[in-house]
Amino acid sequence: MKRFTRFLWILPGLLLMSQFNPQSSRITDTFFPEKHDLPEVTPALKKQKGFTDYEELNVFLQDLCAKFPNQISLSYIGSTKKGLAIPLVQLKSNSPGPKVRVWMQGGLHGDEPASTEALLYLLHQLLHDPTLTNLLQKIDLAVLPMANIDGYLKQTRNNAENLDLNRDQTKLMATESALFKKAFSAFKPHVALDFHEFRPYRRDFAKMSTFGVTSAYDVMFLYSGNLNVPAYLRTYTQEVFLKPTLAQLDQHKLTHHDYVSTDTYQGEIHFNQGSNNARSSATNFALQNIVSTLVEVRGVGIGRTSFKRRIFTGYLVAQAYLNIAASEGERLLTALEKADASTDNITVSSKKHIYAGKLDFIDLEKTERIALDVTLRDAWQSKATLSRSRPVAYLLEASQSVLVAKIEAYGLQVQRLDTPQAFKVEQYTVQNNQRAAEKYEKMTLQEVTTTLSTLTKTFEAGSFYIPVNQAGSPILFELLEPEAPNSFVSFGVLPTKAGEILPIYRLTP
Ligand SMILES: [Zn+2]
């Protein structure tokens, strides 16, 4: 009886554990064996349970600074919602010549622990591994290792305001978001990597094959298919940075794919592939005309299973990008200048290419790799559904200082009119405004259509003039064109209604 009672006590615990970690040791050993030889040099690797906490993070970074004062420096970019200072690490050398600036961040989602740990491991290796130390002759590196600290300490995805920091990149409503943007634009990176982990046991996967499937990949990549990212830069990112990185993963028998996630459309599961959404980092960074990639390692919901393998995977990608950036050097800087010089028409909205394809999975019943027929919605094959001419500048009425503060957080130049001035501009009149019934990320979304009309308008002193001919300007189209899916209007940052004239104007040549 006593033993039976004890069993009843254990049972819910076992159920809870299996829910917390759905991955069997058979799947782990067959497809994702742990990398036991990874040296235990970071805080979480040094302990048996849990992940790096805030104090361990600070001690780890301060120790590196004390040991290598000439190579690494630590600053705090501001505080989280709960008041914790957010560390940013910079690595540099005094060697002369133009350097490539690389930004790396992890832990933007608080429940993706290997993203942070991979960056701590990278910092350690860059300072200790003699084969890597010469990289810093050619590169300045900024690392934001634990972006969403409040979320991380509770191992929850969102921040303390329950906002998803990777859906907040255009509206910048979360406490932390503007801090990240300001630190990012002060550093002016040429290359940016955002490290995440993905959930290999999605709810939709349980309905597939006989007894469900799990993702077949160690790592997936998001690199922007947004049509406002100059085509030249999209191809450069893929061909020059991603492809050689994949070859390195192959050498280490780590499996990879373009990022896919599921969504249900009229009752059918579809796979979204790639990214073109300016609200998330992969595309948001690329829209500032830099090389940008989001790295998704297999890890959410599996605790510390294959933890060293996950850390090593992230590290390998980081190290590959650093090596490529160092060897590209001037070529990379020229490529980004070419992107900044684009004069193409702009895309306001687009749709993904939808087609029948195949994807690999691991079948949970047979424990083997299988290919399934799926419907794909591919962001890399987007087509414009609404285009406009590229304006010379946007003008905003003096009342729009809240929007302007967000634009300035991107490091973009905004001029203020000293005296009233007349411009021949295009104004937007809202035709339709469909307001969403439910809130998304605490915002009331609006889907608008507008008509443009040309007029000569006198703008009062204090109005804002934002030139488009400046570095990193494509993000402006996504913020300011009202129909763009993540614009200030679409996200409800600028509420409007049918019949209204927007306080945003286009200056055309
Ligand atoms: Zn994530």
Boltz pocket constraint, residues with backbone or C-beta under 6 A from the ligand:
constraints:
  - pocket:
      binder: B
      contacts: [[A, 108], [A, 109], [A, 112], [A, 166], [A, 195], [A, 196], [A, 197]]
      max_distance: 6.0
